[in-house]
């Protein structure tokens, strides 16, 4: 076994590794048990397992219950998704998801953008009244798998404080870009516009670890690290995430704040959708209500420029030059976006998905609830 593989596995020493097909089947059946139609459950499970395959544990099976099943139980997420096309043209469309399953809505919206882009060169769709759509990179790679450029963004419940502020106003608002290459994997930049995001904080919580300083601030602008309480206070407004770049202007936190604002506007203004405080999931009486999120999806066909082959060749040359550039002392490699996820997949396709003890408990509970007969190695 290679040293790198062993080191990777050692990082998950408290986990049990479970095959992806087993976890995907479980998620599909659990979603169906919650009232999600079979075809939709297959899409959702595919989005979630893709996150685990890429080593992005913050957005995979760990979110099945707290984000999706729990919200269905509370009546603030519709298990049956009814998508309405509000407006459509040759290269654009506006869709209303009526608070259905965000993965299903987004899959259709990006598929529409891809189909239109192949005819017009560039296409964009905008969505309103959707819900959490999982890993943004999934939709970008829907485009790259067909040698197109894929771009997506979404707003979210308020978490980020603006530069020089302490109130959580903006969502973590990822701006995600996928570019086709001649490598065995596409270039995929998929990250929040905050220093970190709730899903990663939840991973720290499941591991019983404190957060690094600088990720979260309190109402007085002081940094906090108490993970479990932070997860509660982010919802109540007593804590806020710092924008990408960190606090103030010295480390350019205004850049993350600016990009988060761009995503917020594009996720609301084109589709006449909700934004910022309207996405906090509470009504004026504090009662739980849906999170009516907005998304946007862009597909670009390089064939309408100088061709897909040319685009991929130049993109690959740029990425290779970056990887071959001089390394800092103590570092053996330079990575490009999507490369670590590809390497995680090459390990995990053999060993499976690492499932920590806290998630094992959730899986057993859901298996019992829905009468699923799967046998688990924990």
C-alpha positions in Angstrom: 0.0 0.0 0.0 1.3 3.4 -0.9 2.4 5.7 1.9 -0.1 8.4 0.7 -3.0 5.9 0.8 -2.2 4.7 4.3 -1.8 8.3 5.6 -5.2 9.1 4.1 -6.9 6.1 5.7 -5.2 6.9 9.0 -7.0 10.2 9.0 -10.3 8.3 9.3 -9.1 5.8 11.9 -12.4 6.2 13.9 -14.5 5.5 10.9 -16.0 2.4 9.2 -15.6 2.4 5.4 -18.8 1.5 3.6 -19.2 0.9 -0.2 -20.7 3.8 -2.1 -23.4 1.7 -3.8 -24.7 0.5 -0.4 -24.9 4.1 1.0 -26.5 5.4 -2.2 -29.1 2.7 -2.1 -29.8 3.5 1.6 -30.2 7.2 0.9 -32.6 6.6 -2.0 -34.7 4.2 0.1 -34.7 6.6 3.1 -35.8 9.5 0.9 -38.6 7.4 -0.6 -39.6 6.5 2.9 -40.0 10.3 3.5 -42.3 10.6 0.5 -39.8 11.5 -2.2 -40.7 9.9 -5.6 -38.3 7.2 -6.7 -36.9 9.1 -9.7 -36.3 12.2 -7.6 -34.8 10.1 -4.8 -32.3 8.7 -7.3 -31.2 12.2 -8.3 -30.8 13.4 -4.7 -28.9 10.3 -3.7 -26.6 10.7 -6.7 -25.8 14.3 -5.8 -25.1 13.4 -2.1 -23.0 10.3 -2.9 -21.0 12.3 -5.4 -19.9 14.6 -2.6 -18.7 11.6 -0.5 -16.9 10.2 -3.5 -14.9 13.4 -3.9 -14.0 13.5 -0.2 -16.3 16.4 0.6 -17.8 14.9 3.7 -19.6 18.2 4.6 -22.2 17.7 1.9 -22.8 14.0 1.5 -24.7 11.4 3.5 -24.0 13.4 6.7 -26.6 15.9 5.5 -29.3 13.4 4.6 -31.2 13.6 7.9 -30.5 17.1 9.4 -31.0 19.0 6.1 -33.4 17.0 4.1 -35.4 14.4 6.1 -35.7 16.6 9.2 -37.0 19.5 7.1 -39.5 17.2 5.4 -40.7 16.1 8.8 -41.1 19.7 9.9 -43.2 20.4 6.8 -40.9 23.1 5.5 -39.5 21.0 2.5 -41.8 19.5 -0.1 -40.8 15.9 -0.8 -42.7 16.0 -4.1 -41.1 18.6 -6.4 -43.3 20.6 -8.7 -41.2 22.7 -11.1 -42.8 25.6 -12.9 -41.2 27.3 -15.9 -42.0 31.0 -15.4 -40.2 32.4 -18.4 -38.2 30.8 -21.2 -36.2 32.0 -24.3 -33.6 30.4 -26.6 -30.7 31.0 -24.1 -32.5 31.7 -20.8 -35.1 30.4 -18.5 -36.6 31.2 -15.0 -37.9 28.3 -12.9 -39.9 28.2 -9.7 -39.3 25.2 -7.5 -42.2 25.7 -5.1 -40.0 24.7 -2.1 -39.4 21.3 -3.5 -36.1 19.3 -3.4 -33.3 21.6 -4.5 -31.3 18.8 -6.2 -34.2 17.9 -8.5 -34.9 21.5 -9.4 -31.2 22.2 -10.0 -30.6 19.1 -12.0 -33.4 20.2 -14.4 -32.2 23.8 -14.5 -28.6 22.9 -15.4 -29.8 20.4 -17.9 -31.8 23.1 -19.6 -28.8 25.4 -19.6 -26.6 22.7 -21.2 -29.2 22.0 -23.9 -29.6 25.6 -24.7 -25.9 26.3 -24.7 -25.3 23.6 -27.3 -27.6 25.6 -29.6 -26.7 29.2 -28.7 -23.2 29.1 -27.3 -24.0 30.5 -23.9 -27.1 29.9 -21.8 -28.3 30.7 -18.3 -31.1 29.6 -16.1 -32.3 31.1 -12.8 -34.3 29.4 -10.1 -36.4 30.8 -7.2 -38.2 29.1 -4.4 -35.8 26.2 -4.4 -34.1 24.6 -1.4 -30.6 23.4 -0.4 -29.1 21.8 -3.6 -26.2 19.9 -2.2 -22.7 20.1 -3.6 -22.5 22.9 -6.1 -19.7 21.2 -8.1 -22.2 18.5 -9.1 -24.0 20.9 -11.4 -20.8 22.3 -12.8 -19.6 18.8 -13.7 -22.8 18.1 -15.5 -21.5 20.6 -18.0 -17.8 19.5 -18.0 -18.9 15.9 -18.6 -20.1 17.1 -22.0 -17.0 19.3 -22.6 -18.9 22.5 -21.7 -18.0 25.1 -19.1 -20.3 25.1 -16.1 -21.0 27.8 -13.6 -23.4 27.9 -10.7 -24.1 29.8 -7.5 -26.7 29.8 -4.8 -27.7 32.0 -1.9 -28.3 30.5 1.5 -29.6 31.4 5.0 -27.7 34.3 6.5 -24.3 33.3 7.9 -21.6 35.8 6.7 -21.1 39.2 8.3 -20.1 42.0 5.9 -16.7 43.5 6.3 -16.7 45.8 9.5 -20.0 44.2 10.5 -20.9 41.5 13.0 -24.5 40.6 11.9 -24.9 37.5 9.7 -26.4 39.0 6.5 -25.2 36.9 3.5 -25.3 33.2 2.9 -22.1 31.2 2.4 -22.9 31.7 -1.3 -20.5 29.5 -3.4 -19.5 30.7 -6.8 -18.6 27.4 -8.5 -16.9 27.0 -11.9 -16.1 23.8 -13.8 -13.8 23.7 -16.8 -13.3 20.7 -19.1 -9.6 19.6 -19.5 -7.6 16.8 -21.1 -6.8 15.6 -17.6 -8.8 12.6 -16.3 -10.7 15.1 -14.1 -12.1 18.6 -14.8 -11.0 21.8 -13.1 -13.7 22.4 -10.5 -13.5 25.4 -8.1 -16.2 24.8 -5.6 -16.0 26.8 -2.4 -17.9 29.1 -0.2 -17.3 32.8 -0.2 -16.7 32.6 3.6 -13.5 31.4 5.3 -15.4 28.2 6.0 -19.1 27.0 5.9 -21.6 25.4 8.1 -21.1 21.9 6.6 -17.4 21.9 7.5 -18.2 23.2 11.0 -20.7 20.3 11.4 -17.8 17.9 10.5 -15.8 19.5 13.3 -18.8 19.0 15.6 -19.2 15.3 14.7 -15.5 14.9 15.5 -15.8 16.8 18.8 -13.2 19.4 17.7 -12.9 23.1 18.3 -12.8 25.4 15.3 -9.6 27.2 14.3 -9.6 30.9 15.3 -10.8 33.4 12.7 -13.6 31.3 11.2 -16.4 32.7 13.4 -17.0 35.9 15.3 -19.5 36.9 18.0 -21.6 40.0 18.4 -18.6 42.0 19.5 -16.4 40.9 16.7 -14.3 38.5 18.8 -13.3 35.2 17.3 -15.0 32.0 18.6 -14.0 28.3 18.5 -16.7 26.5 20.5 -18.1 24.4 17.7 -21.3 23.0 19.2 -22.6 26.3 20.5 -21.5 28.1 17.3 -23.8 25.8 15.3 -26.7 27.0 17.5 -25.7 30.6 17.5 -25.2 30.9 13.7 -29.0 30.2 13.5 -30.0 32.6 16.2 -27.8 35.4 14.9 -25.4 35.5 17.9 -22.5 34.4 15.7 -21.4 35.0 12.1 -19.0 33.5 9.7 -16.1 35.7 8.4 -15.9 36.3 4.6 -13.2 34.7 2.5 -10.1 36.7 3.4 -11.0 37.0 7.0 -11.8 40.0 9.2 -11.4 43.6 8.1 -9.3 44.8 5.1 -5.7 43.7 6.1 -6.2 40.2 4.8 -8.7 41.3 2.1 -11.9 40.1 3.7 -13.7 42.7 1.6 -13.1 40.4 -1.4 -15.0 37.5 0.0 -17.7 39.9 1.1 -17.9 41.3 -2.4 -18.2 37.9 -4.1 -20.8 36.8 -1.6 -22.8 39.9 -2.5 -22.5 39.1 -6.2 -23.9 35.6 -5.7 -26.7 36.9 -3.5 -27.8 39.4 -6.2 -27.6 36.8 -9.0 -29.5 34.3 -6.9 -32.3 36.7 -6.3 -32.6 39.6 -8.7 -32.8 37.8 -12.0 -35.6 35.5 -10.8 -37.5 37.9 -8.5 -36.6 35.7 -5.5 -36.0 36.0 -1.8 -32.7 37.2 -0.3 -30.7 37.6 2.9 -33.0 37.8 6.0 -35.9 36.3 4.1 -33.9 33.1 4.0 -33.5 32.6 7.7 -36.2 29.9 7.9 -38.4 31.7 10.5 -41.5 33.8 10.3 -42.2 36.9 12.4 -43.4 34.7 15.2 -40.3 32.5 15.1 -42.1 29.6 13.5 -40.1 27.4 11.1 -40.9 28.1 7.4 -39.2 27.0 4.1 -35.9 28.4 3.0 -36.8 29.8 -0.5 -33.4 29.7 -2.0 -32.3 31.0 -5.4 -29.7 29.5 -7.7 -28.3 30.3 -11.1 -26.7 28.0 -13.7 -24.6 29.0 -16.7 -23.3 26.7 -19.5 -20.8 27.8 -22.2 -20.0 25.7 -25.3 -16.3 26.4 -26.4 -17.3 25.2 -29.9 -18.8 28.6 -30.4 -15.4 30.2 -29.7 -12.3 28.4 -31.0 -13.5 24.9 -30.3 -13.6 22.4 -27.4 -10.4 20.7 -28.4 -8.5 24.0 -28.4 -10.0 25.1 -25.1 -9.2 21.8 -23.3 -5.6 21.8 -24.6 -4.9 25.3 -23.4 -6.6 24.8 -20.1 -4.6 21.6 -19.5 -1.3 23.4 -20.5 -2.0 26.1 -18.0 -2.8 23.7 -15.2 0.3 21.6 -16.0 2.5 24.6 -15.9 1.1 25.5 -12.5 1.7 22.1 -11.1 5.3 22.0 -12.4 6.2 25.4 -11.0 8.7 25.8 -8.2 7.6 24.3 -4.9 7.9 26.1 -1.5 10.3 24.5 1.0 8.7 21.4 2.6 6.1 20.9 -0.1 6.4 18.3 -2.8 3.3 19.1 -4.9 1.2 21.9 -6.2 -2.4 21.1 -6.8 -5.1 22.5 -9.1 -8.8 22.7 -8.3 -10.4 19.3 -8.5 -7.2 17.3 -8.3 -7.5 16.4 -4.6 -11.1 15.4 -5.1 -10.0 13.1 -7.9 -7.3 11.5 -5.7 -9.9 11.1 -2.9 -12.1 9.3 -5.4 -9.3 6.9 -6.5 -8.8 5.9 -2.9 -12.5 5.8 -1.9 -13.6 3.8 -4.9 -11.6 0.9 -3.4 -12.2 1.4 0.3 -15.6 3.1 0.4 -16.9 6.1 2.3 -15.7 6.7 5.8 -18.6 6.8 8.3 -17.8 8.2 11.7 -19.5 6.9 14.9 -22.0 9.8 15.1 -23.2 9.1 11.5 -23.3 5.3 12.1 -25.9 6.0 14.8 -28.0 8.1 12.4 -27.9 5.4 9.8 -29.1 2.8 12.2 -31.9 5.0 13.4 -33.1 5.7 9.9 -32.8 2.1 8.9 -35.1 1.1 11.8 -37.5 4.0 11.1 -38.0 3.0 7.5 -37.8 -0.8 8.0 -34.7 -1.1 5.8 -33.1 -4.5 6.0 -29.6 -3.5 5.1 -26.9 -5.1 7.3 -24.2 -2.6 8.4 -20.6 -3.3 9.4 -21.1 -1.3 12.6 
